[in-house]
Amino acid sequence: MARFFHLILLLLLLPLSAVSGQNTATPQPVQSEPAGSATQSLPVLGATDREITLDVQVTDKSGKAIRGLQEQDFTLLDDKQPKKIVSFRAVDVEAAATSDPPGEIVLVVDAINASIRALAFERDAVKKFLLQDGGKLSQPVSLVIFSEAGTNFSNSSRDGHALAEALDKYAIGLRSPTRYQDGFYGATDRIDISLKALASVVAQEKTQPGRKLVIWIGPGWPMLWDTHLLTPKDTQQVFNSIVSASTELRRDRITLYSVDQLFPWSAGGTRISYYENFLKGVTSPSRALPGDMGVQVLSTQSGGRVLNASNDLTTAIANCKADADAYYVLSFDSLPADQADEYHALQVTVDKPGVTARTRTGYYDQR
């Protein structure tokens, strides 16, 4: 058991920027790195300037985007204290012009954590999404296939037919049976490979301008709760990884989404909502848990969504993609923190009835 937790710590020490991805010249996937390959650990990154930029989705009760809002409609709270908005702009794909480049959509097909049976449905749902509207995509889309053969990237494209063809040609191949057994060591292996794949995706997308929506398709990797074997040094290292992930996703303007289909043979209930145990911001190493690095947790905290209770995966992907159609970009200046890696809870509200604003749930400030 002790070995199990120390294996978890080795992977949690990895900042998301530590793995590099590669683009290809065409939408054909090309292997960037073998699954489970070793990667050098880098120091935790902290914020270097005081300006915090937030991408904010504003929707009505039906989930439809609210357009045409002005800066005065917004209130921004940092640890429940109002902050002055220092910059504001609306992004709308229907507008004649915008200062922001079109938001990129990144579809990650997780062939590690999904069963073979579920994976077949997921690939079909992704293909249907790509071929909607005659295969003409309103935003550039890139495809990432994450399997035991490696983490494979396509070049971003608005041609859904080309991306669907690339998806059809990609063979998942054989899978190691020990990775999919219940128990600690199979879970450890999948977590290790999954976080390295996420690191590779983040490293790839940080080189792209503007906002990026990364839609992780599949159940995600296991989330672990028990820390009774961890030393104070261990929990400090887990906390460092949480800070690093939060900071890199924020700085690179990456919003993460977790999408999974609820199959008739799937276990519902607790499996669907288990991630909610980890959503509260981690304020100190003593409160850090390995489960705080789950994809559903990171998605919610980045301002994205978790859609795992529907049997229509194609529609769920489209609902996530819709966040790139219309949103608002706000920024404010944070004050120097009293201590390193000081957690601040964030909230954005809109002074309109029946309207909901969604953005990052917090950030880590520096001295």
MIPA-356223 format. One line per 4 residues: their letters; for each residue x, y, z of C-alpha. Coordinates in pm, whole numbers, m for minus. Layout:
! MIPA-356223
a	X,Y,Z | ...
! end
This chain:
! MIPA-356223
marf	0,0,0 | 280,245,85 | 437,178,m255 | 102,256,m418
fhli	79,602,m265 | 437,686,m348 | 373,591,m710 | 82,834,m706
llll	310,1105,m571 | 562,1054,m848 | 301,1134,m1110 | 144,1418,m912
llpl	481,1592,m894 | 464,1653,m1267 | 363,2008,m1364 | 135,2016,m1666
savs	396,2204,m1869 | 653,1927,m1836 | 546,1727,m2142 | 565,1858,m2497
gqnt	321,1766,m2774 | 363,1793,m3149 | 148,1923,m3430 | 123,1745,m3762
atpq	103,1900,m4107 | m232,1731,m4180 | m527,1608,m3973 | m372,1259,m3968
pvqs	m278,1172,m3605 | 94,1134,m3539 | 237,984,m3222 | 398,1241,m2993
epag	502,1030,m2699 | 453,668,m2586 | 193,621,m2313 | 354,595,m1973
satq	694,724,m2084 | 914,893,m1823 | 914,1272,m1805 | 1140,1508,m1616
slpv	980,1697,m1328 | 998,2076,m1338 | 957,2333,m1059 | 607,2450,m973
lgat	515,2763,m1165 | 375,3068,m989 | 211,3379,m1128 | 461,3642,m1243
drei	225,3935,m1289 | m73,4066,m1101 | m332,4067,m1380 | m580,3779,m1370
tldv	m779,3713,m1690 | m1108,3525,m1678 | m1321,3379,m1957 | m1684,3404,m1842
qvtd	m1984,3216,m1982 | m2322,3381,m1922 | m2637,3178,m1987 | m3008,3185,m1921
ksgk	m3202,2908,m1744 | m3214,2699,m2062 | m2837,2722,m2107 | m2855,2965,m2401
airg	m2574,3221,m2420 | m2663,3578,m2318 | m2515,3828,m2562 | m2485,4205,m2554
lqeq	m2391,4256,m2188 | m2179,4551,m2079 | m1905,4583,m1819 | m2141,4747,m1570
dftl	m2358,4434,m1572 | m2081,4231,m1405 | m1962,4207,m1046 | m1635,4026,m975
lddk	m1562,3896,m625 | m1220,3784,m502 | m1259,3604,m167 | m1605,3768,m149
qpkk	m1455,4117,m190 | m1552,4325,m497 | m1268,4387,m741 | m1240,4656,m1006
ivsf	m1262,4520,m1360 | m962,4665,m1546 | m1044,4525,m1890 | m1359,4392,m2053
ravd	m1454,4261,m2395 | m1726,4047,m2546 | m1640,3762,m2784 | m1913,3653,m3026
veaa	m1865,3439,m3338 | m2178,3603,m3483 | m2026,3950,m3457 | m1873,4113,m3761
atsd	m1532,4142,m3596 | m1364,4051,m3269 | m1020,4115,m3125 | m990,3754,m3009
ppge	m882,3471,m3242 | m1149,3200,m3278 | m1147,2968,m2979 | m994,2629,m3057
ivlv	m1183,2311,m2968 | m968,2014,m2867 | m1141,1674,m2858 | m951,1420,m2647
vdai	m1065,1061,m2703 | m961,866,m2393 | m888,506,m2495 | m719,423,m2165
nasi	m993,468,m1906 | m1296,373,m2118 | m1390,12,m2176 | m1360,m127,m2529
rala	m1740,m138,m2550 | m1780,224,m2437 | m1494,341,m2659 | m1675,223,m2972
ferd	m1976,438,m2880 | m1751,735,m2799 | m1570,723,m3133 | m1904,709,m3313
avkk	m2033,1009,m3114 | m1720,1213,m3194 | m1757,1131,m3564 | m2121,1241,m3562
fllq	m2019,1569,m3399 | m1750,1631,m3661 | m1993,1563,m3949 | m2274,1786,m3824
dggk	m2366,2073,m4058 | m2206,1894,m4349 | m1869,1874,m4175 | m1827,2252,m4175
lsqp	m1695,2344,m3829 | m1755,2697,m3699 | m1432,2691,m3495 | m1102,2517,m3556
vslv	m1106,2169,m3403 | m814,1941,m3326 | m831,1575,m3238 | m623,1399,m2973
ifse	m637,1021,m2934 | m492,899,m2607 | m417,527,m2598 | m146,283,m2497
agtn	21,350,m2832 | 78,712,m2730 | m82,1056,m2725 | m155,1146,m3085
fsns	m241,1491,m3221 | m404,1615,m3538 | m357,1959,m3680 | m650,2191,m3607
srdg	m899,2217,m3892 | m1248,2338,m3978 | m1291,2038,m4208 | m1495,1786,m4010
hala	m1473,1528,m4289 | m1091,1527,m4276 | m1092,1489,m3899 | m1353,1212,m3911
eald	m1145,1028,m4170 | m838,1055,m3947 | m1040,918,m3656 | m1158,622,m3867
kyai	m802,538,m3969 | m663,538,m3618 | m648,189,m3465 | m647,174,m3085
glrs	m469,m163,m3084 | m426,m413,m2803 | m449,m304,m2442 | m267,m436,m2135
ptry	m524,m630,m1927 | m356,m541,m1597 | m433,m171,m1646 | m806,m236,m1642
qdgf	m827,m463,m1341 | m992,m330,m1029 | m750,m250,m750 | m476,m10,m655
ygat	m204,m95,m906 | m425,m87,m1214 | m564,249,m1096 | m212,380,m1036
drid	m103,291,m1387 | m404,460,m1548 | m363,776,m1339 | 5,796,m1433
islk	m61,763,m1807 | m365,993,m1798 | m195,1285,m1623 | 100,1262,m1859
alas	m141,1275,m2152 | m313,1580,m2004 | 29,1741,m1956 | 106,1677,m2321
vvaq	m222,1836,m2433 | m162,2145,m2216 | 195,2181,m2345 | 62,2163,m2702
ektq	m218,2414,m2649 | m17,2675,m2461 | 157,2755,m2791 | m176,2849,m2951
pgrk	m326,3199,m2923 | m656,3282,m2759 | m887,3061,m2562 | m879,2680,m2585
lviw	m1163,2441,m2491 | m1026,2094,m2415 | m1308,1836,m2410 | m1195,1513,m2243
igpg	m1421,1231,m2369 | m1442,931,m2137 | m1488,849,m1767 | m1157,1001,m1660
wpml	m895,846,m1438 | m955,717,m1082 | m983,970,m798 | m825,867,m469
wdth	m922,979,m122 | m717,792,138 | m398,974,247 | m323,810,581
lltp	12,680,451 | 127,1017,322 | 388,1217,511 | 370,1600,544
kdtq	633,1619,270 | 415,1402,47 | 106,1619,96 | 314,1931,25
qvfn	414,1775,m308 | 52,1693,m394 | m43,2054,m308 | 236,2184,m534
sivs	92,1983,m822 | m259,2120,m760 | m122,2476,m763 | 75,2408,m1082
aste	m224,2260,m1267 | m454,2547,m1165 | m200,2814,m1260 | m105,2667,m1597
lrrd	m464,2614,m1710 | m549,2972,m1610 | m244,3133,m1769 | m284,2946,m2095
ritl	m658,3022,m2113 | m749,2654,m2123 | m1100,2559,m2015 | m1131,2187,m1950
ysvd	m1449,1979,m1995 | m1524,1623,m1887 | m1781,1442,m2102 | m1891,1081,m2064
qlfp	m2190,882,m2184 | m2414,711,m1930 | m2456,363,m2071 | m2729,120,m1963
wsag	m2462,m110,m1820 | m2280,172,m1636 | m2303,228,m1262 | m2483,559,m1208
gtri	m2546,741,m885 | m2225,767,m685 | m2002,728,m991 | m2161,1032,m1152
syye	m2129,1263,m853 | m1821,1129,m672 | m1599,1409,m806 | m1807,1665,m616
nflk	m1625,1557,m297 | m1313,1730,m430 | m1448,2057,m571 | m1368,2284,m279
gvts	m1054,2489,m334 | m745,2342,m167 | m610,2610,65 | m315,2429,224
psra	m104,2112,189 | m284,1951,483 | m607,1956,279 | m457,1818,m44
lpgd	m585,1485,m176 | m476,1292,m488 | m839,1305,m601 | m811,1684,m634
mgvq	m635,1618,m967 | m930,1432,m1124 | m1038,1550,m1470 | m1390,1630,m1348
vlst	m1247,1841,m1065 | m1003,2029,m1288 | m1283,2086,m1541 | m1520,2244,m1290
qsgg	m1246,2457,m1136 | m1130,2582,m1478 | m1479,2713,m1557 | m1573,2417,m1776
rvln	m1846,2159,m1734 | m1891,1796,m1634 | m2153,1621,m1850 | m2163,1255,m1749
asnd	m2532,1174,m1700 | m2661,1174,m2059 | m2697,898,m2316 | m2645,1148,m2601
ltta	m2271,1206,m2613 | m2277,1394,m2944 | m2511,1657,m2801 | m2301,1681,m2484
ianc	m1989,1755,m2691 | m2182,2016,m2891 | m2303,2181,m2570 | m1943,2218,m2453
kada	m1833,2352,m2791 | m2109,2617,m2770 | m1910,2789,m2494 | m1673,2913,m2765
dayy	m1955,3087,m2956 | m2017,3374,m2712 | m1847,3469,m2387 | m1687,3760,m2203
vlsf	m1326,3826,m2108 | m1268,4013,m1782 | m947,4095,m1602 | m853,4241,m1265
dslp	m536,4313,m1071 | m467,4089,m774 | m290,4218,m466 | 37,4062,m345
adqa	m37,3758,m133 | 57,3727,233 | 214,3391,155 | 316,3186,m146
deyh	42,2987,m321 | m237,3167,m139 | m574,3040,m260 | m843,3291,m359
alqv	m1202,3194,m435 | m1356,3369,m737 | m1715,3451,m826 | m1865,3651,m1110
tvdk	m2229,3760,m1100 | m2448,3939,m1354 | m2712,4193,m1259 | m2987,4035,m1468
pgvt	m3272,3807,m1349 | m3249,3439,m1439 | m2890,3469,m1560 | m2594,3254,m1453
artr	m2223,3334,m1494 | m1964,3056,m1497 | m1587,3102,m1478 | m1286,2975,m1286
tgyy	m1366,2898,m923 | m1035,3024,m786 | m666,3096,m837 | m339,3081,m645
dqr	m183,3419,m574 | 186,3487,m509 | 378,3733,m293
! end
